[in-house]
Amino acid sequence: MVMRTLTIAVASILLAACTVGPDYVRPTLPAVDQFSNGQSPQLAGETAPAVDLEFWRSFGDPVLERLVDQALVSNHDLRIALARYEQANALLRNAKYDRLPTLGASAEASDSRSSSDQLPGVGRAGRDSDQYSAGFSALWELDFFGRIRRSVEAQHADTEASAADLAAVQVVLVGDLAETYFGLRGLQEQLRIAQQNADNQAQTLRLIDLRRSAGIGSAFEVDRASTQLESTRSRVPALQSAIAVSTHRIAVLAGQTPESVLAGLDAITPLPSLPETIATGTPAELLRRRPDVTAAERRLGAATARVGVATADLFPRFTLGGLIGSQALDAGALFERDSETRLIAFGIDGSFLNVGRVRSRIAAANAATAADLAAYEQTVLLALEETENALVRVSRSAEENAFLERAAAAGARATAIARLRYDNGAIDVLDVLESERASLQAEDAFAQGRVRNTLAVVSLYKALAGGWPQYVPKESTAVR
């Protein structure tokens, strides 16, 4: 009769079960149809193909491709993010087990002796006793108000946020590696220009020195040419130092030692040709693709679910427990007909009576949700800002690069003409030196401009979150 009443009571509560707390609603993204700075011939909007997922391959540089492949396997920041994702996934599986009964098993054998005071008049042998027991138990929290369901929902969102964090690390890693690599190639180009100009200036100095020896020139002209030559040579150690520093950074990003990557970076290669068009897509596509936005949105979902976890504490927790086993004074009598034991219990946790504490936890959960909502909205705005800034830099750096290229070409022509006119006695050495100085400055500026243009393109791909979807780990195999 008692068990029948208990069963009816549990069934009635199950029928009335509900999930308390707010249901999560994904925030609406800003209604922005197109980027305000995406109107460049190099930039293609919503009519273009999708953003290149492996953008680094579009540069056609096998050394960069090899470094990225190494980094995606060996980079330590990436390994840390992967471990955190796996940790979150394990916690999700653990949270799901809370929906099932907790099982246990026990066995015990004891040999006891009572004192003569406890059993007066009983002999020593009669005060000895043995006892054997074995059993299985189960305890199940009946999730009438959705506390466990909300907890699983929160952990599931946390796991998805960790996967997005892993993707964000991949975006930053590939972008930083490409930027550092192209920066290195730019430094090597500046070093080549400095060394080439130093050779040219050394030839000019020898010519001026010969003319002075012949009584045509002066010591002043020699000193001016020597000053310019040594100033150009002074650039070489600084550039070599910057190249070494960039090489070390690339090694760390690739998860390698400097010696292992040095061989592929020693050979100087020109900066790559940039793609004619870059598919930018629309702002809405960007926000759906950006892993940092996804991570912020999933954390908001987790915080919302935890409000439900806290709200469920306003209600009692019901548990259903059971034990089945055997107990006997002789090991051979275990599990015989009359040695069985059993227990079925229905429990109620009365901690919900601490209403003040519970409401404080609910208020804290609501505040955390408000903070995560603000963080999500801020992340959306920062993603749009980063992309708009990258679009501006791509457009303007391309224009700047065109001017610098013409200036470098004009400077080289002017230097060649100046040397010819100096050989014919039409101008003095100061004009030649000034022409060489201006040409070096223009060449160096053009090299730096090409680097800025290349880095602007990489930054745009980075802002567009190209590269990460190929490497996001598969969703947890645990059943939702």
Protein Blocks (a to p, Z undefined) as FASTA:
>chain_A
ZZmmmmmmmmmmmmmgccedjddddddddddfbdfklmcfkbccfkmccddfblmlmnop
aklmmmmmmmmmmomklmmmmmmmmmmmmmmmmmmmmmpccdddddddddddddfklmgh
iafklmgccddddddddddddffnommmmmmmmmmmmmmmmmmmmmmmmmmmmmmmmmmm
mmmmmmmmmmmmmmmmmmmmmmmmmmmmmmmmnomacfklmmmmmmmmmmmmmmmmmmmm
mmmmmmmmmmmmnopafklmmmmmmpccddddddfbdcebjfklmmmmmmklmmmmmmmm
mmmmmmmmmmmmmpccdddddddddddfbfklgoiaklcccdddddddfklmmmmlmmmm
mmmmmmmmmmmmmmmmmmmmmmmmmmmmmmmmmmmmmmmmmmmmmmmmmmmmmmmmmmmm
mmnopacfklmmmmmmmmmmmmmmmmmmmmmmmmmmmmmmmmnopojlmmgccddfbdZZ
